[in-house]
């Protein structure tokens, strides 16, 4: 078994997964609604800015947290945006699960390497 071949196989499986296909289709459909796309892009920019501030150790004001939460609730009322966000969540979960599985294998290798020979 060639690990590189399996890695490429995994990459293809992820790209061809129902989750990835649904996400791509949802995004393509949303592209046909420029106002909704702009609203989602604005939300993502605000979200990224908030995450960056937190990573820099800055406290996000409660007012800003409330604005983000309210904006998210409003976005979910739009069917196309909700479809994109739901598909994105499922795809991210698939990716996280895959990383966890690979991470666990890596951890096992590290632990095995650190065990004294019996």
N, C-alpha and C positions, 0 to 999 in steps of 0.2 A: 504494500500500500504506500503510495506516494502522498505525503501530507500536503504538498502544494496542489496536487490534483484535487484532493478533497476540499481544500480551501476554496479553489475556484468553483468546485461543484456547489459548495455552500453559498458562495456569492451568487451564483446563477439561481439557486433555489430561493434565496431571499428576494432577488429581483423579479422572479417569476411567481412569487407567492401571491395568493389571493389578496393579502393585506396590501402589498405593494401595488398591485393592479387597481384595487379599489381607491387607494390614495391618489394614484396618478389620474384616474378617471374623474374623481371628485375635484381635483385641482384643474383639470382641463375644462370641466363644466363651469367651475367658478370663474375661469378666465373669460367666459362669455358674459359676465356681469361685472363690468369695470368698477362700479360703485362698491359692490360687495367685496371685490378683490382689494380695492383701496382701503376699505374699512379693516379687513383682516390684516393687511400689510401694516397699517397704522398700529393696530393692537400688538402685533408681533414686535414692532420697533419699540413700543412703550414697555413691553414685557422684557425685551432684551436689555433695554436701558436700566430697568429696575433690577434685573439679575446682575448686571455689571456693577451697579452701585452696591449691592449686597456683597459681592465678591471683593469689592474694595473696602469692605468693612463699614460702609455707610448705612445708617438706619433709614429705612424707607418710611416716610411720614405716613401715618394712618390714613390721611386724606388720599394719598396717592394709591395706597393699597385698595381703599374703597372704590376709587375711580376705576382701577383695573378690574376689580371684581364686577362692578356694575357694567362696564363695557363688555366683559366676557358674557355676562348674562344676556345683554342685548344682542350680541353676535349670535348666540345660540338660538335666538328666535328666527334667524334667517336659515332656511333649510339647507341651502348650498354651503354656507359657512359651517353649519353644524356637521354636515356630511364630511367636509374636509377635516375638521378637528377630530371627529370620531375616528375617521380612517387613519389619521396621523397618530392618534393615541394607540390604536391597535397595532400599527406598524412599529411604533416605538417599543411597545411591549414585546413584540416578536424579537426585535433587535436586542432588547435588554435580556430576555430569556436566553437567547443564543450566546450573548456575552457571558452570562452567568455559567452556562454549561461549559464553555471553553475555559473560563476563569477557574472553575472547580477542578478541571483536569490539570491546569497549570499548577494550582495549589497542591494537588496530590503529588505531582512530580517534585515540587520543591520539598514537601514533607518527606517524601521517600528518599531524596538525596541527603537530607539532614539526619536521617535515622542511622544509628551505628549498625554496622554489619552484625548479624546474629550468627 
